Amino acid sequence: MSTAADQDTGLKRSLRQRHMTMISLGGVIGAGLFVGSGAVMNQTGPAAVVSYLLAGALVVLIMRMLGEMAGANPATNPSARWPRHRERASARGTQPSRT
């Protein structure tokens, strides 16, 4: 009977320094955000929860808008191409194409 460790999946079991750095940064930021949020909620009460919900909804809407932009005008470097595409269309006096 073979185990999962015996089978060659083609994956390496190694972490580089950059992987460890990102994991530690994520842990520190997550813990700090959790503790900081608790302190804010203790001082302000339910208003903090409402403000977090509003900020979260805003982030969701922005991400949906970016998704729509990526679907309407796919590009390899969209953050640099979308403003130029919009600028050219407004210079022509037309709306940007959806191709």
C-alpha positions as CSV (number, residue, x, y, z in Angstrom):
1,M,0.0,0.0,0.0
2,S,1.5,3.3,-1.1
3,T,1.0,6.6,0.7
4,A,0.7,10.1,-0.8
5,A,4.3,10.8,0.2
6,D,5.5,7.8,-1.8
7,Q,3.9,9.0,-5.0
8,D,5.7,11.4,-7.2
9,T,3.4,14.3,-7.9
10,G,6.0,16.6,-9.5
11,L,5.7,19.1,-6.7
12,K,8.6,20.2,-4.6
13,R,8.5,20.3,-0.8
14,S,10.5,23.4,-0.2
15,L,9.9,27.0,0.9
16,R,12.2,29.8,-0.1
17,Q,12.9,32.9,1.9
18,R,10.4,35.0,0.0
19,H,7.7,32.4,0.8
20,M,8.5,32.5,4.5
21,T,8.5,36.3,4.5
22,M,5.1,36.5,2.9
23,I,3.7,34.0,5.3
24,S,5.0,35.9,8.3
25,L,3.8,39.2,6.9
26,G,0.3,37.8,6.4
27,G,0.3,36.4,10.0
28,V,1.4,39.7,11.5
29,I,-1.0,41.8,9.5
30,G,-3.9,39.4,10.2
31,A,-3.2,39.4,13.9
32,G,-2.7,43.2,14.1
33,L,-6.0,43.7,12.2
34,F,-7.8,41.4,14.5
35,V,-6.5,43.0,17.7
36,G,-7.0,46.5,16.3
37,S,-10.5,45.8,15.2
38,G,-11.4,44.5,18.7
39,A,-10.0,47.7,20.3
40,V,-12.0,49.9,17.9
41,M,-15.2,48.0,18.4
42,N,-14.7,48.2,22.2
43,Q,-14.4,52.0,22.0
44,T,-17.1,52.8,19.4
45,G,-19.6,50.0,19.7
46,P,-21.8,49.0,16.8
47,A,-20.8,51.9,14.6
48,A,-17.5,50.2,13.9
49,V,-19.3,47.1,12.6
50,V,-21.5,49.3,10.3
51,S,-18.4,51.1,9.0
52,Y,-16.6,47.8,8.3
53,L,-19.6,46.5,6.5
54,L,-19.8,49.7,4.3
55,A,-16.1,49.5,3.5
56,G,-16.4,45.8,2.7
57,A,-19.3,46.5,0.3
58,L,-17.3,49.3,-1.4
59,V,-14.4,46.9,-1.9
60,V,-16.8,44.3,-3.4
61,L,-18.3,46.8,-5.8
62,I,-14.8,48.1,-6.9
63,M,-13.7,44.5,-7.5
64,R,-16.8,43.8,-9.6
65,M,-16.2,46.9,-11.6
66,L,-12.6,45.8,-12.3
67,G,-13.9,42.4,-13.3
68,E,-16.3,44.1,-15.8
69,M,-13.5,46.2,-17.2
70,A,-11.3,43.1,-17.6
71,G,-14.1,41.2,-19.4
72,A,-15.0,44.1,-21.7
73,N,-11.4,44.9,-22.7
74,P,-9.0,42.0,-21.9
75,A,-5.3,43.0,-22.0
76,T,-2.0,41.6,-20.7
77,N,-1.3,44.8,-18.7
78,P,-4.8,46.3,-18.1
79,S,-3.8,48.9,-15.5
80,A,-1.7,50.7,-18.1
81,R,-4.0,50.1,-21.1
82,W,-7.5,51.0,-19.8
83,P,-6.8,54.7,-19.1
84,R,-5.2,55.1,-22.5
85,H,-8.1,53.3,-24.2
86,R,-10.6,55.6,-22.5
87,E,-8.5,58.7,-23.3
88,R,-8.4,57.8,-27.1
89,A,-12.1,57.1,-27.2
90,S,-12.9,60.5,-25.5
91,A,-10.6,62.3,-27.9
92,R,-12.6,60.8,-30.8
93,G,-15.8,61.8,-29.1
94,T,-17.0,58.2,-28.9
95,Q,-17.5,55.6,-26.3
96,P,-14.8,52.9,-25.8
97,S,-15.5,49.8,-27.9
98,R,-16.4,46.6,-26.1
99,T,-14.3,44.4,-28.3
